[in-house]
Amino acid sequence: MSIISKLTTLTLTLGMVAGASAAVFDPSKPVLKELKDGIYQYSQFFYNSLVVITDEGVIVTDPSGDVRSAQMMKEISKVTDKPVKKVIYSHDHFDHSRGGKIFIEQGAEFIAQENCTDLLSRDLEDKVAYPTTTYKDQMTVSLGGKAVDLHYYGKNDGNCMSIVHMPEDKVLVAVDWHLPQYLVSGGRLIDQDYVATLNTIKRVRKELEFDTIINGHTPVDSPELLKESEEFAQALFDAVWKGLQEGKSVDELKESIKLPKFSHWKGYEEYLPAHVERMAYSIWHGN
Ligand SMILES: [Zn+2]
């Protein structure tokens, strides 16, 4: 081996090591990233929140647990000394809604779609700050010149999802009815009305203007990735619908349906059958 090729090998190896270490992602690390003026994405433990910082206080979504909300507060206080005034629950599921009590002493208002109160009132672990404000179809949360619209578009992941949208800043918060290029496991689909989820995505893309998206769980998102989510849900619906019309059983459909266009999605091999099954029952039962 010549010296040059030895050096090349060494450089390549070092490059790979450096690349590998740069790619190591530590989900416990709190990250408050500014997306637009005063608008941040807070990410930790594979959960994301919208954080809006204004002269009159702070708006946050989804505390997602005591440890996470305490660290979120710590990160916020590095940027502003203003208190958290508004806490918006995207939906009721405890993995998103617990952990808000830290904001009670700051005088925060807790806001959710009205169907959320049932589950939120019966948290056996008593870790939810109960909503102080609810709405039915639509409301605008205003603070310090910023406006965050909440829309209820019906069922999708559960039955009290707020579509969170900042119309002037063109920011959308899409929690659990869109997860880019990611197929979750069957257990996490249990409350998903898949037909309604497809309808939600279609309606959001048609009616709301946005160029920036924060989803519930993964760090990077975009309008193109939301479009891809619609294409996946539509392709899944079409394939399952056709199979059901042909009289095939759900077990047969779980075996036979393949959507190779989406084979690069995380969890595709393992979890596509669970998504076929959930779509089949959503079509059949309407939930
Ligand atoms: Zn959920």
Residues whose N, C-alpha, C, O or C-beta is under 5 A from the ligand:
A	BS01	ZN	H93 D157 D176
